[in-house]
Amino acid sequence: MNSDQPVPRELKVLDTASLLEVEERACRLGLRQRLDPAWLRTNAAPEGTHHVWPVLWHNLSHRPDVPRQLRCELLISLRTGERVRSLLDVLPDDFTALPKATSRDEGIRAGRLLDDARTVREWLGGDGAVGHL
């Protein structure tokens, strides 16, 4: 995917193992918007479905060795049954490889859930004490 293109308008669906892989890659690359993979292992529903929606292109101007990324909104299903939202920077090729939402209804439902979900920081009580938030 060429980063000069418009931001993709596709909702991607991840299982927990895939979400952990994407978060771990973001962590290894030092991308700015990511969660601590240890926090995800502890809190994400093991059989959960998570959604990623790209909102803008982002680059690390101080690190020209790191390619531009898609900054995405992330909807995470937690072990508690709640859903929380966060941001996640994803490399374009990694984003392209993720499975798409299977229907328009799934996209509409995920959008409503995203609009209503608290942020991870709000869910933690506002202190952001756990991991990189």
trRosetta pair geometry for C-beta under 8 A, 3 or more apart (Angstrom, degrees):
i j d omega theta_ij theta_ji phi_ij phi_ji
1 5 6.7 -97 -179 37 83 136
1 8 7.2 -48 -147 -48 145 123
1 92 3.8 -137 71 171 111 117
1 93 6.5 -170 20 -71 90 48
1 95 6.9 -45 23 70 156 107
1 96 5.0 179 -31 -56 118 125
2 5 4.9 103 79 -21 88 102
2 92 7.7 -174 18 172 7 165
3 57 5.7 116 -173 -140 94 131
3 59 8.0 91 163 -70 150 110
3 67 7.0 -178 -35 171 146 98
3 68 4.0 111 -160 70 159 135
3 92 5.8 -130 -73 -47 84 143
5 8 7.8 40 112 -59 119 72
6 9 7.9 -7 123 -29 113 94
7 54 5.1 -162 -176 125 102 114
7 55 6.7 -20 -175 150 158 12
7 56 6.0 -68 -81 -104 143 27
7 57 6.3 -143 -81 -37 90 78
7 70 6.8 122 -140 -134 89 102
8 54 5.4 74 58 41 84 142
8 70 7.2 -26 27 -117 101 148
8 95 7.0 167 32 138 144 132
9 54 7.9 -106 -85 62 29 99
10 54 7.7 32 53 18 64 106
10 100 5.4 -61 180 -124 122 106
10 101 7.5 -172 -180 19 76 90
11 51 5.8 -16 -174 -164 104 110
11 52 7.4 147 -163 73 55 47
11 53 5.4 -21 -109 -91 75 90
11 100 6.9 91 77 -162 60 68
11 101 4.1 15 89 -15 110 128
11 106 7.4 -168 95 112 142 94
11 107 4.7 171 9 -114 148 93
11 110 5.9 128 -162 73 147 150
11 111 8.0 -99 -86 -53 140 87
12 51 7.0 145 78 -158 51 56
12 52 4.5 -19 63 61 105 99
12 53 7.6 -175 23 -72 73 42
12 95 6.7 -141 -37 -162 156 72
12 98 3.9 44 -166 114 135 130
12 99 6.6 122 -159 76 78 44
12 100 6.2 -63 -105 -103 58 42
12 101 7.2 -124 -95 -31 12 74
13 49 6.1 -18 -166 -169 102 101
13 50 7.4 139 -161 74 51 46
13 51 6.0 -24 -102 -101 61 70
13 52 8.0 -157 -66 21 19 78
13 98 7.4 164 51 161 40 102
13 99 5.4 -48 61 92 88 98
13 100 7.1 43 9 140 93 16
13 101 5.4 115 -37 -85 111 60
13 102 7.6 -26 1 -18 151 80
13 106 7.5 -27 -71 155 133 138
14 18 4.2 -138 -158 92 96 117
14 19 4.5 122 125 -60 135 82
14 22 7.0 -72 -122 3 157 136
14 49 7.5 141 73 -161 43 52
14 50 4.7 -31 68 68 95 98
14 51 7.5 179 20 -82 80 22
14 52 6.4 48 -12 -12 118 111
14 98 6.1 -48 -75 -149 94 119
14 99 7.6 153 -81 42 47 90
15 18 5.1 91 52 12 70 104
15 19 7.1 -132 97 -7 34 91
15 47 7.6 -41 -154 -157 101 41
15 48 7.3 137 -157 80 55 53
15 49 6.8 -40 -100 -103 55 55
15 50 7.5 121 -135 20 8 90
16 19 5.5 -53 -144 36 34 113
16 20 6.3 37 156 -21 66 103
16 40 7.6 166 -161 162 90 103
16 44 5.0 151 -130 128 110 126
16 45 6.6 -141 -68 85 130 55
16 46 5.7 -112 37 -153 163 29
16 47 7.1 -64 -2 -65 123 10
16 48 5.3 82 -59 49 104 89
16 50 7.0 104 -85 -13 53 119
17 20 5.8 -54 -152 34 30 112
17 21 6.7 33 150 -21 63 103
18 21 5.6 -51 -151 32 35 114
18 22 6.5 31 154 -16 67 104
18 98 7.0 121 166 -123 135 92
19 22 5.9 -56 -149 38 32 108
19 23 6.1 29 154 -16 67 110
19 40 6.6 -152 121 -170 110 141
19 44 6.6 -170 86 -145 143 163
19 50 4.9 40 -75 50 140 152
19 76 7.4 118 -165 -115 157 93
20 23 5.7 -57 -142 42 30 110
20 24 6.0 32 158 -22 66 108
20 37 5.7 82 -152 -147 82 102
20 40 5.8 176 -96 110 80 135
20 41 6.7 62 -111 -72 129 81
20 44 7.7 -151 -60 46 93 153
21 24 5.8 -55 -144 36 27 110
21 25 6.4 27 156 -19 62 105
22 25 5.8 -53 -150 35 30 111
22 26 6.5 32 151 -18 63 105
22 52 7.9 -66 129 -69 169 155
22 88 6.9 50 131 171 118 137
22 90 6.0 -17 -167 -113 119 104
22 94 6.1 133 -121 164 93 131
22 98 7.7 12 -73 -78 139 124
23 26 5.6 -54 -149 37 33 113
23 27 6.3 37 151 -22 65 105
23 34 5.6 137 -149 -165 74 101
23 35 5.8 -39 -142 59 131 81
23 37 5.0 152 112 -86 116 83
23 40 5.8 126 52 -13 170 158
23 88 6.9 -77 -91 -132 77 121
24 27 5.4 -52 -149 35 33 116
24 28 6.4 35 153 -20 66 103
24 37 5.0 39 -78 -79 80 148
25 28 5.7 -51 -147 35 33 111
25 29 6.3 21 157 -9 65 110
25 91 7.3 -82 137 5 130 114
25 94 6.5 -179 91 -102 159 155
26 29 6.0 -64 -146 46 28 105
26 31 4.1 -73 -160 46 83 126
26 33 7.6 -64 -174 85 141 54
26 34 3.9 172 119 -93 131 138
26 88 6.5 -116 -59 -165 166 83
26 89 5.7 134 -134 70 120 82
26 90 7.1 -60 -73 -87 115 50
27 30 7.6 30 179 -72 30 33
27 31 7.6 -62 -54 36 23 84
27 34 5.7 -160 -64 132 68 152
27 36 7.5 81 -100 -126 132 43
27 37 6.1 -79 -18 -21 153 108
27 132 7.7 147 -114 41 96 145
29 66 5.9 117 178 -128 107 117
29 91 7.7 131 -36 -50 172 115
30 60 7.9 58 105 -98 99 166
30 63 7.4 167 89 -87 125 173
30 66 7.3 -106 67 -81 95 151
31 34 5.5 96 83 -32 97 122
31 60 7.7 -130 -120 -46 57 126
31 66 7.4 173 -84 -176 75 142
31 69 6.0 67 -133 -48 128 169
31 89 3.9 -147 170 77 129 129
32 58 7.5 -107 41 152 119 142
32 60 7.2 158 -29 -88 107 103
32 89 6.0 78 49 -20 69 143
33 58 7.6 72 9 61 119 171
33 71 5.9 74 31 -137 150 94
33 86 7.7 161 178 153 95 88
33 87 3.9 -60 -169 115 134 107
33 88 5.7 -153 122 -105 98 14
33 89 4.5 118 53 -26 91 90
34 88 5.9 67 -102 -131 58 70
34 89 6.4 -66 -51 33 89 86
34 132 6.6 23 87 101 83 124
35 39 5.6 -104 165 71 106 123
35 40 5.6 112 104 -50 125 103
35 86 5.9 12 -53 159 116 168
35 88 7.5 -47 -3 -90 86 96
35 120 6.7 180 -103 -99 125 174
35 131 6.4 55 -179 118 70 138
35 132 6.7 166 -154 79 29 79
35 133 6.8 19 -118 -102 74 61
36 39 4.2 86 71 0 97 107
36 40 7.2 -171 92 -6 53 82
36 130 7.0 -129 39 143 137 75
36 131 2.6 -115 5 -157 142 133
36 132 4.9 129 -58 25 87 77
36 133 7.8 -49 -9 -54 95 64
37 40 5.4 -53 -149 37 40 114
37 41 6.3 44 153 -23 70 100
38 41 5.7 -48 -147 32 33 112
38 42 6.5 29 154 -15 63 108
38 131 6.2 -179 63 -87 94 126
39 42 5.8 -62 -153 40 30 110
39 43 5.9 -11 165 11 68 120
39 130 5.2 119 -106 139 120 112
39 131 4.1 -99 -34 2 127 151
40 43 6.4 -78 -131 53 24 87
40 44 4.7 12 -173 -15 73 122
40 76 7.5 -116 -125 -142 91 140
41 44 7.1 -22 -86 33 14 100
43 76 7.8 47 114 143 105 134
43 78 5.4 -39 165 -136 87 97
43 79 6.2 -127 -165 6 40 102
44 48 5.7 -126 172 38 84 142
44 50 7.2 -30 -147 -61 122 132
44 76 5.8 -89 -108 -172 94 110
44 77 6.8 71 -160 77 73 62
44 78 6.4 -88 -115 -112 32 48
44 79 7.1 76 105 -37 16 80
45 48 3.0 111 70 -54 104 112
45 77 4.5 -46 21 120 125 98
45 78 5.9 94 -38 133 85 13
45 79 5.2 157 -91 -81 60 44
45 81 7.8 79 -81 -79 129 36
46 79 7.4 45 -13 -97 75 93
48 76 7.4 45 136 -178 149 61
48 77 3.4 -173 -157 79 122 118
48 78 7.4 60 -92 -27 155 10
49 77 5.9 60 54 -8 51 143
50 74 6.8 4 173 -173 111 88
50 75 6.2 176 -161 88 64 63
50 76 5.2 0 -123 -113 114 51
50 77 5.9 -130 -75 9 71 85
51 74 7.3 161 85 -154 53 44
51 75 4.3 9 52 47 97 111
51 101 7.3 24 -127 -75 109 112
51 110 4.4 127 -89 -157 174 136
51 113 7.9 109 27 74 139 124
51 114 7.1 -95 83 -62 127 115
52 72 4.6 19 -173 158 92 148
52 73 7.4 159 -153 79 46 49
52 74 5.6 -8 -103 -104 74 73
52 75 7.9 -147 -64 24 36 72
52 88 6.4 -67 -125 62 111 130
52 90 6.8 54 -179 -27 147 152
52 95 7.4 -134 121 -129 136 89
52 98 6.7 -3 50 133 132 169
53 72 5.9 146 70 -162 35 89
53 73 4.8 -13 61 56 97 97
53 75 7.9 41 -2 -10 104 101
53 110 7.6 156 -49 127 122 122
53 111 7.8 81 -73 -92 161 78
53 114 7.1 -25 14 -88 139 167
54 70 4.2 -48 -125 180 120 125
54 71 7.2 104 -152 72 69 41
54 72 4.8 -53 -91 -95 51 87
54 90 7.6 -100 -90 50 98 116
54 95 6.7 40 -63 -150 126 149
55 71 5.8 -54 60 97 91 87
55 72 6.5 142 3 -120 81 32
55 73 5.8 73 -34 -23 122 92
56 70 7.6 154 83 -156 32 58
56 71 5.1 -6 64 50 82 110
57 68 5.4 5 -175 173 103 126
57 69 7.5 147 -159 79 57 37
57 70 6.5 -46 -103 -102 53 54
57 71 7.4 121 -160 7 5 87
58 68 6.7 153 77 -163 38 76
58 69 5.2 -27 67 68 92 87
58 70 7.3 98 19 -156 88 9
58 71 4.3 73 -20 -39 130 110
58 89 5.9 -87 68 -119 135 113
59 66 7.7 156 -160 97 69 90
59 67 7.8 -81 -121 158 93 34
59 68 4.4 -48 -82 -104 97 79
59 69 7.2 151 -88 17 46 70
60 63 4.0 -4 117 46 124 102
60 64 7.9 -138 92 -59 81 28
60 66 4.9 25 42 68 126 128
61 64 7.6 10 -165 -70 36 74
63 66 4.5 28 119 13 115 112
66 69 7.8 -24 151 -34 103 106
67 91 6.1 68 75 -135 117 100
67 92 7.3 -85 130 12 129 101
68 92 7.3 36 90 -31 85 112
69 89 4.1 51 128 -179 150 98
69 90 6.0 142 -169 63 100 29
69 91 5.7 -64 -112 -85 85 43
69 92 7.4 -154 -131 -35 39 67
70 89 7.1 155 76 -154 43 54
70 90 5.1 -25 61 64 96 88
70 91 7.8 71 15 166 83 4
70 92 6.2 109 -25 -86 104 63
70 95 5.2 29 31 -56 143 157
71 87 6.1 -7 -175 -173 93 113
71 88 7.7 155 -157 80 50 36
71 89 5.5 -27 -99 -97 65 75
72 87 6.8 147 78 -160 46 61
72 88 5.0 -27 65 67 99 84
72 89 7.4 159 16 -95 79 23
72 90 5.6 12 -3 6 128 116
72 95 7.4 165 -55 -110 137 120
73 85 6.2 -15 -175 -166 95 114
73 86 7.9 148 -161 81 52 35
73 87 6.4 -45 -104 -103 44 63
73 114 6.1 70 140 -159 133 136
74 85 6.4 145 79 -159 56 60
74 86 4.7 -25 64 67 112 80
74 87 6.4 151 9 -121 99 10
74 88 4.4 68 -47 -7 133 116
75 83 5.7 6 -177 179 93 119
75 84 7.8 165 -152 84 51 32
75 85 5.6 -26 -97 -99 61 80
75 110 6.1 -178 38 -167 158 91
75 113 5.9 82 -157 108 146 110
75 114 4.8 -94 -75 -87 123 88
75 117 6.2 153 -131 -3 91 162
76 83 6.5 158 78 -156 46 66
76 84 5.3 -19 59 62 101 80
76 85 7.3 169 14 -94 81 27
76 86 6.5 21 -12 10 121 109
76 120 7.5 36 34 -78 138 104
77 81 8.0 -24 -171 -145 86 25
77 83 5.6 -32 -98 -100 54 85
78 81 6.9 -37 79 32 82 21
78 82 4.8 -2 45 65 124 80
78 83 6.8 -171 3 -91 87 29
78 84 6.3 52 -39 0 120 102
78 123 7.9 176 -56 -166 156 154
82 117 7.9 123 167 -137 85 91
82 118 7.9 -15 172 34 127 106
82 123 7.1 154 120 -125 145 126
83 113 5.4 2 86 174 162 114
83 117 4.7 -80 109 -106 92 124
84 117 5.5 160 -129 173 23 115
84 118 5.7 -40 -122 78 83 75
84 119 6.5 55 -174 172 95 17
84 120 5.0 99 147 -80 136 59
84 122 7.8 -176 -139 62 107 91
84 123 4.7 -49 -103 -32 138 148
85 114 5.6 90 -94 -150 131 73
85 117 4.4 123 -25 94 97 124
85 118 7.3 -177 23 94 83 27
85 119 5.6 -57 72 -104 81 54
85 120 7.3 -122 79 -27 35 73
86 119 6.6 101 -86 -159 58 76
86 120 4.7 18 -77 -15 110 121
86 133 7.8 -106 -131 -149 119 79
90 94 5.2 -129 -177 88 92 114
90 95 4.6 109 121 -65 126 96
91 94 4.5 84 62 9 87 109
91 95 7.0 -158 89 -10 42 86
92 95 5.6 -56 -148 35 31 112
92 96 6.3 33 157 -22 66 104
93 96 5.6 -49 -146 33 33 114
93 97 6.5 33 156 -20 63 107
94 97 5.9 -59 -153 34 31 112
94 98 7.1 40 150 -34 62 98
95 98 5.9 -49 -161 13 37 114
101 106 4.5 -171 -174 99 111 122
101 107 5.0 136 99 -64 161 83
101 110 6.8 -119 -102 1 142 145
102 106 5.8 74 51 2 72 152
103 106 4.7 106 59 0 80 99
103 107 7.2 -141 101 -1 50 85
104 107 5.5 -55 -156 36 38 115
104 108 6.4 38 149 -20 69 104
105 108 5.6 -52 -146 36 34 111
105 109 6.2 34 155 -18 66 106
106 109 5.8 -55 -146 39 30 111
106 110 6.2 29 155 -18 65 108
107 110 5.8 -55 -143 38 29 109
107 111 6.3 32 156 -22 63 107
108 111 5.7 -54 -150 34 29 114
108 112 6.6 28 153 -17 63 104
109 112 5.9 -56 -152 35 31 109
109 113 6.4 29 152 -17 65 107
110 113 5.6 -55 -147 39 33 112
110 114 6.1 37 153 -23 66 106
111 114 5.6 -52 -145 35 30 113
111 115 6.4 32 154 -21 63 105
112 115 5.7 -53 -149 34 32 113
112 116 6.4 15 157 -7 65 112
113 116 6.0 -69 -147 45 29 102
113 117 5.9 39 156 -41 68 108
114 117 5.8 -47 -138 18 28 116
118 122 4.0 -122 -179 90 108 127
118 123 5.1 138 101 -57 122 81
119 122 4.6 99 52 5 78 100
119 123 6.9 -139 95 -5 42 87
120 123 5.5 -56 -149 37 33 115
120 124 6.3 29 153 -16 66 107
120 133 6.0 -149 100 -136 121 114
121 124 5.8 -58 -148 39 30 109
121 126 6.1 51 156 -118 87 35
121 128 5.1 -15 -124 -75 97 91
121 133 5.6 129 -77 159 91 141
122 125 7.8 68 179 -55 30 11
122 126 6.4 24 -113 -69 42 70
124 127 6.2 -108 128 50 105 73
124 128 6.2 113 85 -79 145 31
124 129 6.6 -171 167 31 129 78
124 130 6.0 -148 -126 22 137 108
124 133 7.4 -98 13 -84 154 161
128 133 4.3 -138 -147 57 100 139
130 133 7.3 72 74 -42 64 118
